[in-house]
Each structure stands twice: as structure tokens, then as C-alpha cells.
Amino acid sequence: MTASTPHLEPVWLRRHADVMAAALDHETFSSAVSEHLNVPNGMDGAEHCRYRAVVDKFMNPERSAALEPQCRQVARELLAGVADGVSVDVVGGFGRGFAVRAQSRWLGWPAELEQPLLQWMEDNHAATRSGELDQTTAIAQRFDKIITDLVNARRMGRIGGRGVPVDPTDELAHDFVGDVPLLLSEIVSILRNWTAGDLGTISRCMGSIVNHLAQHPELQADMRRRIDDEPYVNAAIDEMLRIDNPFLSNRRIATRDVEVGGVSIRKGQRVYLDWVSANRDPAVFGDPDGFRPEENAPNNLVYGIGKHVCPGRTLATMELRSATTELLAATTLIEPAEGAENVRETHPLAGFRSLHVVLHKR
Ligand code: HEM
């Protein structure tokens, strides 16, 4: 890890060109920003490549496709419990419920864990918002305990562990990096990143998507007509997320003195890549609110860029497509809930904390 320079304020890169430049210059902008083990997010160079290969195989298109029927089933179950014409919070209610159940089905985690995981996510977000490092560390430890128990059950053969993995948690619990078995601490770190990537982000993504749809009934109608057109639906979802990106930023640390977009950055200085601002940079997108999926796709940074580009993209897109199209199929119209108090997330999170809409059911 490059030692950070304590007296220097962190630099926020917000322009599209500057964020791209830093995200693609892995030598100058190191991801090793914390002393805590963070696999593979906080790794650089050859070490990052070795661990990234472990993670990538769990999220390939074939595996995501195999999981899709279960994700659709989860969305349908949740929607069946929603009455016609009432106000629903699609982030705190539907989104969170969908994210935790879809993730549990993917990883083979028991239904009893849904509540503790939702509580953990809530506390983790509160700690992140507060910026209190001690609080964040304590919450990470609480999560590690939940995950360690799950992994140990597989490592000790109480669940699976007999050659053919019974679920991805079992597979990871017996996985290798090269020829070396993964350490328990590494497995826990990988699972923590998957959970953080999945639970909070997916539910906030649902807020951005459903808000856009509720504000644009003509787009809803178009998507209902083309509900089975996967490339069209995926592109529409990516573009709604570009317009209102719920994933604010990632950190780097400069390994040398460097200048980016006229800003001098010193060796050891912390740098934030602001994906939200970059994705709304008028120099690249013109009117940032303009919905132009095809035109804007090549510059869309919702899932990052460079060696750390999100490995969960295919999985996340499948989950979001499942939830969105099931929502559209179950309704004739999604409308903003008049008078409801919708809460926006605050720094360092983005997107909605709650978003209320009325579902007019079919
Ligand atoms: C819609 C939801 C998601 C969004 C917007 C998102 C966004 C991102 C972004 C911007 C990065 C780049 C980080 C960087 O450059 O430092 C990233 C990395 C990562 N994401 Fe996601 N992500 C999402 C879902 C997921 C899911 C579902 C998973 C796993 C289950 C996941 C796991 C990861 C991991 C492990 C990394 C670090 C990769 C590395 O360092 O090589 N993400 N994500």
C-alpha cells in the first residue's frame, strides 16, 4: 500500500475525461487505499489479476443466465404481495427485498439470514454516511462473523464440501488462487465485496430506474411492448442508471506526483473517481438528462472502466432486468406517489434512499 500523505485534502475528479484518465492509469493511481484486506478491489498489478480471475468465473454470462428464472420468481413473489393502487417504496421495500432474496438464492444462503443481512446493510449505510471509521470497522466485523459461520459450515463439510459444490459459497470455500487454497480471510473479503456490491447498489438502482419510468410513461409503454427484447431493455436500464447513477465513487491513491485536467496531485494523495458527475458531464453527453441509450452507451461509466471494471455487471444487469420487466409485466402503469416523501441518499452514497410509486396492477 502507498502511504497516504496526511496533510493533503483528497482530490475529487469529476470530469469524464479526468475520471477515465485516472481509472485507466493503474500504475499512477493505486487501488491499495486501505490497510484492510479487500479482495480484489484493493489490490494492484499481478496480485489483482490473480484474485480477479477467481472472482470473474463466478459471474460469467452462463451462470447469470442460469440464475435468471429464480430472480424472476423472487420478483413475482414480492409483487404478488403488493395491492393494486397503493403507494410502494421501491428502494426500501421492493428493492431491498428483491436484492437480499436474489442474492441468497445465488449464494445458497438460508432464508433466516435475510433479516440479519438487511439490518447489516442498513447499519453499514448509516456508518458509511457518518464517515466514522470505528463504526464502519465494527460493522465489517459483524458481517465477517455471519460470513465466517457460513463458510466454515462448508469447509467443515456440514454443508457440501464433497467434491461437487452445492452452491457458489461452497465452491468459493474450496477454491484456489493459482495452486494455493484461498485463506478464510480472503473468502470472507470476497463475499463482503459481493454483498456490498449487490445488496445496497441493486436496491438503489431500482430507485433510479423506477423513478425514471414513473416520470416517463411513454418509455414505460415502449418497454412493455418490447419486454422480451433483452438488448433493448439492458440498454434502457444502463442509460437510466447513467442519468441517475446510484454508485457515487471509488478511491485511489497517487503513486507519484501527477497532473490530471490541470489539477496537481501529489504522491500519496487520495483521489476520488466521481462516477456520478462523470456520467453527467455535458462535454460528453450534452444534456445529461437526455435519454439516448445507443448514443451514450460507449461513454457510460456506471460499471467503471479499466482493470477494476465491475465483474458483477452481467449479474447486476440480469437482476435489474428481471426485477424491472416483472414490475412492468405486473402493471399497466407506474405513477409517482403524490405527496410522498422521497428521500435522496447523502454523500458518500447516491441515488434514492426511498422512492414511493403507485403500481396500477394488471
Ligand atoms: C448495479 C450494480 C452495480 C454497480 C453500479 C457497480 C459498480 C461498480 C464500479 C463502478 C466498480 C469499479 C470500481 C473501481 O474502479 O475501483 C465496481 C467494481 C466491483 N464490483 Fe460492482 N457494481 C454493481 C454490482 C455489483 C455486483 C452485483 C457485484 C458482485 C456480486 C459487484 C462486485 C464488484 C467487485 C468485486 C468490484 C471490484 C473489482 C476489482 O477491483 O477488480 N458489483 N463495481
Residues whose N, C-alpha, C, O or C-beta is under 5 A from the ligand:
A	BS01	HEM	P40 N41 R52 N193 W194 G197 D198 T201 I202 C205 F247 N250 L301 V302 Y303 G304 I305 K307 H308 V309 C310 P311 G312 L315 A316
